[in-house]
């Protein structure tokens, strides 16, 4: 197995929204804001080469939206999904599987592209993976999440026949408590080396891949922990649908990650790709920060 960090570009989001109730006087030291209160964030995917499988986790924001849409998020940087794949000798056609942690636009927009005014899969040979409950949440969104679940990013996955659910074989009525018990974080097996951990504070049934790699466990923490600066338990995004659930999930997950010496892989941290953890007087914090290629 080989792992590759895939940079798809950077964007900006309001610092207050990213840190919730944490005062700016504190969070601004973690990720300094510009004059418009916007902070810089990465959109970092993870590529897994495992036998005959080439698995991509999340696909960034894509490039098919309008100029007005992109003006809200101030995309910048020279990295793209295509250029990052090419750096390692791959193309989008080589991808066999795309696991979407969830279907917010900055995580799945790159899965679908516009060609001659038609929406088509950017990965023509890949299976797109979600789960049944999250798919229902994304395709029938509540008013608060509607702006994050864009139908042009989501519905073509199903219309093209390339969508599958990781829990397709789970009987109806089973697993409805996944992500709801604050003391147990349930997971489902994706492959011999990858489990998918369910959490539901940010959005219903987000999937965090847990990867066995070189005697380590690497967890792609997505929006449960957007950055190293979000390790303190109360540092919860205002974007989260159920912030108290996020608090519980973070506490359980971080204690497990500390106990089992997980490596955390960050999707949105503009500086740090990975970290390990340690117990401090202030709670669980980062021990070492490093690049994935250093493992």
C-alpha positions in Angstrom: 0.0 0.0 0.0 1.1 3.6 -0.8 -0.5 6.8 0.3 -0.3 10.2 -1.4 -1.3 13.6 -0.1 -3.3 15.3 -2.9 -3.6 19.1 -2.7 -6.6 20.5 -4.7 -6.2 24.2 -3.9 -7.0 26.6 -1.1 -10.0 28.7 -0.3 -11.1 31.1 2.4 -13.9 30.9 5.0 -15.1 33.2 7.7 -12.9 32.7 10.8 -15.8 33.1 13.2 -17.8 30.4 11.4 -14.8 28.1 11.5 -14.3 28.4 15.2 -17.9 28.9 16.5 -18.1 30.3 20.0 -14.3 30.7 20.4 -13.4 34.5 20.5 -11.4 36.0 17.7 -8.7 37.1 20.1 -8.0 33.4 20.6 -8.6 31.8 17.2 -6.8 34.6 15.2 -3.6 33.4 16.7 -4.2 29.9 15.2 -5.2 31.0 11.7 -4.8 34.8 11.2 -7.7 36.4 9.4 -7.5 38.9 6.6 -9.2 42.3 6.6 -12.5 40.7 5.8 -12.3 38.2 8.7 -11.5 35.4 6.2 -9.0 32.6 7.0 -7.1 30.4 4.6 -7.9 26.7 4.4 -6.7 23.7 2.4 -8.8 21.2 0.5 -6.5 18.2 0.8 -7.5 14.8 -0.6 -5.9 11.5 0.1 -4.9 8.9 -2.5 -4.6 5.3 -1.6 -2.8 2.8 -3.8 -3.8 -0.6 -2.5 -3.2 -3.6 -4.8 -5.2 -3.1 -8.0 -7.3 -0.3 -6.3 -6.6 3.4 -6.6 -8.9 5.0 -4.0 -9.4 8.8 -3.7 -10.8 10.3 -0.5 -12.7 13.5 -1.3 -12.3 15.6 -4.4 -12.2 19.2 -3.4 -14.4 22.0 -4.7 -14.1 21.4 -8.5 -14.2 24.1 -11.1 -17.7 24.0 -12.6 -19.5 26.6 -10.5 -20.1 30.2 -11.5 -17.7 33.0 -11.1 -20.1 34.5 -8.5 -20.1 31.3 -6.5 -16.3 31.1 -6.4 -16.0 34.8 -5.5 -17.5 34.0 -2.1 -14.7 31.5 -1.3 -11.6 33.2 -2.8 -10.0 30.2 -4.4 -6.2 30.5 -4.7 -3.0 28.6 -5.1 -1.5 26.7 -8.0 -2.5 23.2 -6.9 -5.3 21.3 -8.6 -6.6 17.8 -8.3 -5.3 17.0 -11.8 -1.8 18.4 -11.2 -1.4 16.7 -7.9 -2.4 13.3 -9.4 0.0 13.9 -12.3 2.8 14.6 -9.8 2.6 10.9 -8.7 2.1 9.5 -12.2 -1.7 9.2 -12.1 -4.6 10.6 -14.0 -8.3 10.9 -13.1 -9.0 7.9 -15.4 -6.8 5.7 -13.1 -9.1 6.2 -10.1 -11.1 3.0 -9.3 -13.0 4.3 -6.2 -13.9 7.7 -4.7 -14.9 7.8 -1.1 -16.7 10.9 -0.1 -16.6 11.6 3.6 -19.7 13.7 3.0 -21.3 15.6 0.2 -20.7 19.3 1.1 -19.5 21.2 -2.0 -15.9 21.6 -0.8 -15.6 17.8 -0.4 -17.3 16.5 -3.5 -17.4 19.2 -6.1 -14.5 17.8 -8.0 -16.3 14.5 -8.6 -18.5 16.0 -11.4 -17.4 18.2 -14.2 -19.1 20.2 -16.9 -18.3 19.1 -20.5 -20.1 20.8 -23.4 -22.7 22.0 -20.9 -23.3 18.4 -19.7 -22.6 17.2 -16.1 -20.4 14.1 -16.3 -18.2 12.1 -13.9 -14.7 13.5 -13.6 -13.6 9.9 -12.8 -15.1 7.8 -15.6 -13.8 4.5 -14.3 -14.5 5.0 -10.6 -17.2 3.9 -8.2 -18.5 6.7 -6.0 -19.1 5.7 -2.4 -21.5 7.3 0.1 -24.0 5.8 2.6 -27.7 5.5 2.4 -28.6 7.8 5.3 -26.2 10.6 4.3 -27.4 10.4 0.7 -30.9 11.0 1.8 -29.7 14.0 3.9 -27.8 15.4 0.9 -30.6 15.0 -1.7 -33.4 16.2 0.6 -31.4 18.8 2.6 -32.7 20.9 5.5 -32.8 24.7 5.0 -29.6 25.2 6.9 -27.5 22.7 4.8 -29.2 23.4 1.5 -26.5 25.8 0.4 -23.8 23.2 1.0 -25.5 20.3 -0.8 -25.5 21.3 -4.4 -27.5 19.0 -6.6 -25.1 19.4 -9.6 -22.4 17.9 -7.5 -24.4 15.0 -6.2 -27.2 13.7 -8.4 -25.0 13.0 -11.5 -23.2 10.4 -9.5 -26.4 8.3 -9.3 -27.6 9.3 -12.8 -24.4 8.0 -14.4 -24.8 4.6 -12.6 -21.5 4.9 -10.7 -22.9 5.4 -7.2 -22.8 2.7 -4.5 -23.6 2.8 -0.8 -21.1 1.2 1.7 -24.1 0.1 3.8 -26.2 -1.2 0.9 -26.4 -4.7 2.4 -27.4 -3.5 5.9 -31.1 -4.4 6.5 -33.5 -1.5 7.0 -33.8 -0.6 10.6 -30.2 -1.8 11.5 -27.5 0.7 12.4 -29.9 3.6 12.8 -28.0 4.6 16.0 -24.7 4.9 14.1 -23.1 8.2 15.1 -25.8 8.9 17.8 -24.3 7.1 20.8 -21.8 9.5 22.4 -19.9 6.6 23.9 -19.5 4.4 20.8 -18.4 5.5 17.4 -19.5 2.8 15.0 -17.6 1.9 11.8 -18.1 -0.2 8.8 -15.5 -2.2 6.8 -14.7 -0.9 3.3 -11.7 -3.2 2.6 -9.1 -5.2 4.4 -7.1 -2.1 5.2 -9.8 0.6 5.4 -12.7 1.0 7.9 -15.1 3.9 7.7 -16.0 5.6 11.0 -19.4 7.3 11.3 -19.8 10.6 13.0 -22.9 12.8 12.8 -22.2 16.1 14.5 -21.1 18.1 11.5 -23.6 16.4 9.2 -25.5 13.2 9.3 -23.3 10.1 9.0 -20.0 11.6 7.8 -17.5 8.9 7.1 -13.9 9.1 8.4 -11.6 6.5 6.7 -9.3 4.6 9.1 -6.4 3.2 7.2 -3.9 0.5 8.2 -0.5 1.7 6.9 3.0 0.6 7.8 1.9 -0.6 11.2 0.1 2.7 11.9 -3.5 3.7 11.8 -4.1 6.9 9.8 -7.5 8.6 10.2 -8.7 11.1 7.6 -10.5 13.4 10.0 -12.4 15.5 7.5 -14.7 18.0 9.2 -14.7 16.4 12.6 -11.3 18.1 13.1 -10.6 20.6 10.3 -7.2 21.5 11.6 -4.7 21.2 14.4 -6.3 24.3 15.8 -9.6 22.4 16.3 -8.2 19.8 18.7 -9.6 21.6 21.8 -13.0 20.0 22.5 -15.0 23.3 22.5 -13.5 24.5 19.2 -16.5 23.5 17.1 -17.5 25.0 13.7 -20.7 27.1 13.5 -21.3 25.0 10.3 -21.9 21.9 12.4 -25.6 20.8 12.4 -25.3 19.2 15.9 -22.5 20.9 17.9 -23.2 19.0 21.1 -22.9 15.8 19.2 -19.6 17.0 17.7 -18.3 17.7 21.3 -19.1 14.2 22.3 -17.7 12.6 19.2 -14.5 14.6 19.4 -13.9 13.6 23.0 -14.5 9.9 22.3 -12.4 10.0 19.2 -9.5 11.9 20.6 -9.2 9.6 23.6 -9.2 6.6 21.3 -6.7 8.2 19.0 -4.4 9.1 21.9 -4.7 5.6 23.4 -4.1 3.8 20.0 -1.5 6.3 18.8 -3.4 7.2 15.6 -2.0 9.6 13.0 -4.5 12.3 12.1 -4.6 13.4 8.5 -6.1 16.9 8.1 -8.2 17.9 5.1 -8.4 21.7 5.8 -5.3 22.6 7.8 -3.4 25.0 5.5 0.0 24.1 7.1 -0.1 20.7 8.8 -0.9 17.5 6.9 -0.6 15.1 9.8 -0.1 15.0 13.6 0.1 12.6 16.5 -1.3 13.4 19.9 -0.3 13.8 23.5 -2.0 14.4 26.8 -1.3 17.9 28.3 -2.6 19.9 31.2 -4.9 21.6 28.8 -6.2 18.4 27.3 -5.3 16.3 24.3 -3.1 18.3 21.9 -0.8 17.7 19.0 2.5 16.0 19.7 4.3 16.0 16.4 3.2 17.6 13.1 4.6 16.3 9.8 4.0 15.5 6.2 2.4 12.2 5.2 5.5 11.4 3.1 7.6 11.4 6.4 5.8 8.3 7.6 
